[in-house]
Amino acid sequence: MANNNSTTAPAPTRRAGAQSPGRRRLFSALGFLVTLCVTFIGLLAITFFIGRIVPIDPVLAVVGDRAPVAVYERVREEMGLDRPLAAQFVSYVGDVVTGNFGTAVSTGKPVIEDLARVFPATLEMATLGIILGVLIGVPLGVIAASRRGSWLDQAIRVIGLLGYSVPAFWLGLVGLAVFYAKLKWVGGPGRVDIFYDGVVSPITGLILVDSIIAGDWEIFRNAVWHLILPASCLGFFSLAYIARMTRSFMLDQLSQEYVTTARVKGVPERLVIWRHAFRPIRVPLITVIGLSYAGLLEGSVMIETIFSWPGIGNYLTVALLNADMAAVLGSTLVIGAVFIGINKISDVLYRVLDPRAR
């Protein structure tokens, strides 16, 4: 009988220092959370120290400039402003984490309640604005790059230049004068007509969503009628930036050798542009769109003021005029948190679209 001296081959061992996919994902998630926390703490520190160095006395904003010294000192002690800065910062962080942003002098309500009321209005307008900016700006940028030097390219570049140079207040006022006062194509200032105000119960704060939930299509149509013009103004600024960046990215890709090779092989120009040249720019384009969206959420102050839009920009303006530091710091913190959140979402989408970044 023949001996069977064969042995089972040893299982391949993992390289030293190599990590399993699950462990890599865990470390990546932990790193993401640590980065998010550190960034947020930095944002808290910036807003805190800005509130301490601005030439506005929050105590005077509460008691007035004619209050007796004893009242001033008592309120100052109640607000904790007599303690060291380090102790004030720790208390500030604790208050923010628990959702306590203080009480707004302008409204007499907690700042967190005011922000929950006004932020959805800005979110609704900015979201429609960025949708318009992406749907129009990306195709314009692609067309301008694919027809470089043509009259169409020049016209799109002029549109982009106007988006950078036209003041927001001028565009809003002209839009109201032409499309609302003259042509009656859109609604005027405010989110809805005054006799519709307060009819729909605020569930999400987004009046389009709330009117759909309530099944009130008349208010929905009226809200859309009022939303079109301010959202279009914001969308114009975003599409100018998005179109310009899309054109720049596409010009870089259209000059690559693989695009020339595809054209030599007889690939249709439409596929060359949208399949070969456009796909690689999706990753940087996500960052551009994210920053543009965050900019609309933060930079809608002038548009909201012109259109009497009850959003966070209008709220912040009133708070600044009234030296209401609690409302100012709360609004600044929310806007900064939005920037952080959108940047992190962009990073996640970056990893999803580009496996090399995982």
Number of C-alpha atoms within 10 A of each C-alpha: 3 4 5 6 6 6 6 6 6 6 6 6 6 9 7 6 6 8 11 10 9 9 10 13 13 12 12 13 12 12 12 14 12 12 13 16 12 11 15 17 13 12 17 21 16 14 17 18 12 13 17 14 9 10 9 14 17 21 21 15 15 17 14 12 11 8 12 10 9 9 12 18 15 13 18 19 13 11 14 15 16 14 12 9 14 9 12 16 16 11 13 19 17 12 13 15 10 9 13 16 22 19 19 21 19 19 12 9 12 17 24 19 14 20 19 13 17 19 21 18 23 23 20 19 27 27 19 17 28 29 18 19 27 21 13 18 28 22 16 25 28 25 19 26 26 19 14 14 10 11 11 15 20 14 12 21 19 13 19 24 15 14 21 15 9 11 12 21 17 13 18 21 13 13 19 22 14 13 15 17 14 10 10 12 14 20 22 23 21 18 25 22 15 9 7 13 12 9 11 17 13 14 12 13 17 18 22 21 15 18 21 14 14 15 12 14 13 11 22 20 14 17 20 17 17 23 26 17 24 30 25 22 22 29 29 25 26 31 31 27 24 27 27 23 21 27 25 16 21 23 19 12 20 18 11 11 10 14 18 12 12 15 14 9 9 9 13 10 14 10 13 19 19 13 11 18 23 18 13 16 16 17 17 15 19 18 19 17 23 21 17 24 26 23 18 23 26 21 17 23 21 18 22 25 19 19 21 14 26 19 25 28 25 22 22 21 18 16 21 15 9 14 20 24 25 20 29 21 22 23 24 19 20 17 20 18 18 17 19 17 16 17 17 17 15 21 17 15 15 20 14 13 15 13 8 8 10 12
